[in-house]
């Protein structure tokens, strides 16, 4: 029940963030409740997998050849039977 509530709240927060971003994009920076809201743009490096695959193909490899399994932990909650 709490997970469903969390999911709904996160969806509501994301909708409000999108709405505020749209306002900041149109009007520019603005103040609301003592905070300055403005649109920021940053770049992040991402791997172009199509180009990498084409390059590796010339050497007889695919990107999958370089993938490794890495364990991770998380809390799984299920209803008891």
Secondary structure, DSSP 8 states (H G I E B T S, - for coil): -HHHHHHHHHHHHHHHHHHHHHHHHHH--EEETTEEE-----------HHHHHHHHHTTT--GGGG---------------
